[in-house]
Amino acid sequence: MSSPRTDTISVQPGLSTASVRERLRAVPSGVRVAVVRTPELTVGALGALVAAAFAWVPSLWYDEAATVTSAQRTWPQLWAELHNVDAVHGLYYALMHAWFWLVGYTPFTLRFPSALAIGVAAGLVVALGRRLGGRRFGIAAGLVFLALPRVQWAGSEGRSYATITTFAVCLTLVGLTAVRRSRSGRSLHWWLAYGLLAVVAITFNVYLALAVVAHGATFLWTMLADRRARSGDRSLRALAPGGSLLRWAIVSVVVLIAVTPFVAAVASQSKQVAWLGPINDRTFPQVFSTAWFGGVEVYAAVAWALMVLGVTSALTAAHRSSPTVRSLFRAQAVRVALPLVVLPTLALLLATAMGRHLYTPKYATLSLPFVALLIALGITVIRKRALLAAALVAVLVLSVPTSVLVKLPRSKQDSTWSVAASIIASERSQQRDSDEGVVFGSVYGHPGTTADIIRQAYPNAFAGMTDLAVRKDGAASGVLWDQNGDLSSTIPSRLGDIDTVWFVGGTVKARNIEPETTQVLAEHGFTAVHRWKTGTVVLTEYRRS
């Protein structure tokens, strides 16, 4: 695929400092206020822009194709599918269905909602950071969040992971607001909002229930810290007033009851994660470097060091005999962020160790905003503004290579589907009057899935082709993918006046039906005239003699 054409712009050289100041004064006051006084908007807009840039370039892959095929089905077809598979993604598919109805499907429109979600999440991280540690800490946390390699991955992925981060940080903000309003006795509507948002969040992705559990740990830890602090100074105001934990527990029980039918439906489809393995020698590297840092070990080592520095320095300062207000706020930031970083991953690892294989790095996405908060705690140990800015720049620069890698054409599991589709489109453009058919073999790594998912991802390349092998239509039967029938009977019965047939399949780790296809077509006068291999996709063009 080619990227949109861009033109060059000229830049005037030799701008003096006075000239720059004059131009800044000419900027509308509303824009200056937005940039200076509302960093949430500035960082959020930056996040959406960076995540959306070149999002159309990487080739689609298996998981994204599931989004495309599900979201383009009719409402009854999608409902039938969710009764059999992917109930865990049902709300996301429904939202994407509405989105495609509005704007249509392209690789960019598939991924743009994720870029937008990353922008919103970044703005919310700034807001959460400002509440926990002031403006400087909030801005640092928002920028660190955008720099995390896994955030850049999620922002250009046509799946729900970016939106999970948005729900996680939004739910945390609402919960903290409910606790704060408990001091005045006017928190009921905030706890109702927390409960409703929790129901929506868990329905969107069941693993967000772990965020609710982590909030309970935060409120309990805060109440214990309040008790210790007030034993030394009764004039201190409690961060978590009495009854906050009880209110959280009551709301959580109601939420649990409300989502039980959904959780039961998801659990009944647990065979979908049968591919997840037990705890093994790859688990530690996945936790250490993959889940949040994209497998970049140098970045992971720096990030973990900063997190440890931030947590230890904040808790140590807060436990001094006369802690400052700043140290108390930073300690509260630890109490908010640390449970949301540790508990979700720990719960999934424990479940996996007990035989319920649930851990994979991408399921730890909900912790990304809070990883950013802990890293920002470590960075903001630096008090001098210039040094702090330099540290933030260093973190951003360190993330540049990964930010570029996730936008390369083969960045998603080395997929070359877009290349395969472009080959077919190019060859077909030279034979406009030809009647054409296609036989879809299986996909690399997914022997039970036909390469019709490449057509779903890039439909224009296959427009007008007759599927010669399909026996069971996935949309009509309530499953994700089409299924082939007996080639010796389905292909001849549909050939008709077709004089060109394409075979599209996978290399190793795929069920190879190409020899059988070649044999059946040869019996009806077809011979292979061209063959291509791009990555794990093989293409063969047959023509009638």
C-alpha positions, 0 to 999 in steps of 0.5 A, spaced: 500 500 500 502 506 498 501 512 503 498 519 501 502 524 497 505 529 501 507 536 499 513 540 502 513 546 506 518 552 506 520 555 513 523 562 513 530 562 516 533 566 521 527 568 526 529 572 532 527 571 539 523 577 539 519 575 532 518 568 535 515 572 541 511 577 537 508 571 533 506 567 539 502 573 542 498 573 535 496 566 537 488 566 539 488 567 546 483 561 546 489 556 543 494 559 548 489 557 554 488 550 551 495 549 551 497 552 558 491 551 562 488 545 560 494 540 558 489 534 558 487 537 551 494 538 549 497 531 551 490 528 548 490 531 542 498 529 541 496 522 543 491 521 538 495 525 532 501 520 533 497 514 534 493 516 528 499 517 523 500 512 518 495 507 521 493 505 514 500 503 513 501 496 516 498 490 513 492 487 517 492 481 521 488 475 524 485 479 530 484 485 526 480 481 520 476 478 526 473 485 527 472 487 520 468 481 519 464 481 525 463 489 525 460 488 518 455 483 519 448 485 520 445 486 527 442 479 527 448 476 524 452 479 529 447 477 535 448 470 532 455 470 532 456 472 539 452 466 542 457 462 539 464 466 539 467 472 541 462 474 546 467 478 550 468 482 544 461 483 543 460 491 545 466 493 541 464 489 535 457 493 536 460 500 536 465 498 530 459 496 526 455 503 528 462 506 526 463 503 519 455 504 518 457 512 518 464 512 515 465 505 511 471 500 512 478 502 510 484 500 514 485 507 517 477 507 519 478 500 522 484 503 527 482 510 528 477 509 534 483 506 537 488 512 536 482 516 538 481 512 545 489 513 546 488 520 545 482 520 550 486 516 555 492 520 555 488 526 557 485 522 562 492 520 565 494 528 565 487 529 569 489 523 574 496 525 575 494 533 576 489 530 582 494 526 585 501 530 584 499 537 581 500 539 574 507 538 573 506 530 575 500 530 570 503 532 564 509 528 565 505 522 566 501 523 560 507 524 556 510 518 559 504 514 557 504 516 550 511 514 550 510 507 552 511 502 546 505 498 548 501 504 548 503 506 541 501 498 539 494 499 542 493 506 538 494 503 531 491 496 532 484 495 530 482 491 537 479 494 543 485 494 547 486 502 546 479 503 549 480 498 555 486 503 557 481 509 557 475 505 561 481 503 566 483 510 567 476 513 567 473 508 572 479 510 577 478 518 576 470 517 577 472 512 583 476 517 586 471 523 585 466 518 589 471 517 595 473 525 595 465 527 595 464 522 601 467 527 605 461 532 604 456 526 604 454 528 597 457 522 593 451 518 592 450 520 584 458 519 584 458 512 586 452 510 582 456 513 576 462 509 578 457 502 578 454 504 571 461 505 568 464 499 571 458 495 568 459 498 561 467 497 562 466 490 564 461 488 558 466 492 554 472 487 556 471 482 562 478 483 564 476 490 567 473 487 573 480 486 575 480 494 575 474 494 580 478 489 585 484 493 584 480 500 586 478 496 593 485 495 594 487 502 593 481 504 598 483 499 603 490 501 603 488 509 603 484 508 609 490 504 613 494 510 611 489 515 614 489 511 620 496 511 621 497 519 619 491 521 624 494 517 630 500 522 629 496 528 627 488 529 629 487 535 625 489 531 618 483 530 613 482 523 611 483 522 604 478 516 604 473 518 609 470 512 613 465 508 609 468 509 603 470 502 603 463 499 605 460 504 599 465 501 594 463 494 596 456 495 596 457 498 589 461 492 587 456 487 589 451 490 585 456 490 579 457 483 580 450 481 580 449 485 574 455 482 569 454 475 572 450 473 565 455 476 561 461 473 565 457 466 564 457 467 557 464 469 556 466 463 560 462 458 556 466 460 550 473 459 554 475 454 549 477 461 545 483 462 549 485 454 549 491 456 545 494 460 551 499 456 555 502 455 562 507 458 566 513 457 562 520 460 561 517 465 557 513 468 562 518 472 566 520 476 559 513 477 557 511 480 564 518 484 564 518 487 557 513 485 553 506 487 556 508 494 557 514 495 553 513 492 547 519 487 548 524 492 548 529 490 554 533 496 554 526 501 555 523 495 560 530 496 564 529 503 565 522 503 566 522 498 571 528 502 575 524 509 574 518 505 577 522 502 583 525 509 584 518 513 584 515 508 589 520 507 594 522 515 594 514 517 595 513 512 600 519 513 604 518 521 604 511 520 606 513 516 612 518 521 615 516 524 622 513 531 618 512 529 611 510 535 606 504 536 602 507 534 596 510 527 599 503 525 602 500 526 595 506 522 591 504 517 596 497 517 595 499 516 587 503 510 589 496 507 593 492 508 587 497 506 581 501 500 584 495 496 585 492 497 578 499 495 576 500 489 580 494 486 581 491 484 574 497 481 572 498 477 578 491 475 578 492 472 571 498 469 573 495 465 579 489 463 575 494 460 569 499 457 575 492 453 577 491 451 570 486 456 568 490 459 562 489 466 562 495 470 561 498 473 555 501 480 555 496 484 551 491 482 557 495 487 561 493 493 557 489 496 562 495 497 567 498 502 562 496 508 564 498 506 571 505 504 569 505 511 566 504 514 573 509 510 577 514 512 571 512 519 572 513 518 579 520 516 578 522 522 573 519 527 577 524 526 583 528 531 579 525 538 582 529 542 577 525 544 571 530 544 566 533 537 568 526 534 568 524 536 561 531 533 559 529 527 562 522 527 559 525 528 552 530 522 553 524 518 555 520 520 549 526 519 544 527 512 547 520 510 544 521 513 537 524 506 534 518 502 537 513 508 535 516 507 528 516 500 528 509 499 529 507 503 523 511 499 518 508 495 513 509 488 516 509 490 523 503 486 525 505 479 526 509 480 519 503 480 515 503 481 508 496 481 506 496 488 503 501 485 499 498 479 496 491 483 495 495 488 491 498 483 487 491 480 485 488 487 484 494 489 479 494 482 475 486 483 475 487 490 472 490 487 466 484 482 465 478 486 465 474 482 461 475 475 465 470 471 469 474 469 475 474 465 481 478 464 487 479 458 492 481 460 499 486 455 502 488 456 510 491 461 513 498 461 516 498 459 524 490 458 523 489 451 519 482 451 520 481 458 518 480 460 510 484 465 507 477 468 506 479 473 511 484 476 507 478 478 502 475 481 508 481 485 510 482 487 503 475 486 499 476 491 493 482 486 490 477 480 490 470 484 488 466 480 483 470 473 484 466 467 485 468 463 491 469 456 488 470 452 495 466 455 500 460 450 503 458 454 509 458 461 510 460 464 517 455 470 517 449 465 516 451 460 520 453 464 526 461 463 526 467 467 525 469 464 518 467 461 512 468 453 511 470 449 505 467 443 502 469 438 498 473 441 492 472 435 487 464 437 487 464 444 489 469 447 484 466 443 478 459 445 480 461 453 480 466 454 474 461 455 469 464 460 464 470 462 469 476 462 465 481 465 471 482 462 478 486 464 483 488 460 489 490 464 496 493 460 502 498 460 507 505 457 507 507 452 513 502 451 519 497 451 514 493 446 511 495 445 504 489 444 499 493 447 493 495 440 490 488 438 490 486 444 487 491 444 482 488 437 480 481 438 480 482 445 476 487 441 471 481 436 470 477 442 467 482 444 463 486 449 467 493 450 468 498 454 473 501 460 469 503 464 475 505 463 482 507 468 488 509 468 495 509 474 499 511 472 507 506 467 509 501 468 503 502 464 497 498 466 490 497 462 484 493 464 478 490 458 473 487 460 466 483 455 462 487 452 456 
